């Protein structure tokens, strides 16, 4: 639903961002990096659980999906800590 200004409502933007995050994390997991995807999904869940339990539940479902995916050797290597991902 669009707001009076013609821009999407904040709730719509948040829902769309959640969909994008879930799609990106699923893709990361399916590319052989489910541990990395799970770590990010868990951080998102932690941020949302108190203020948006429905969104947190969606990430919880994603975590269950990711837990069943096989890992690759690249998934077990810790990411280098850089300014971009710190």
Helices and strands as residue ranges (DSSP letters): H 10-28, I 29-33, H 34-48, H 53-67, H 73-76
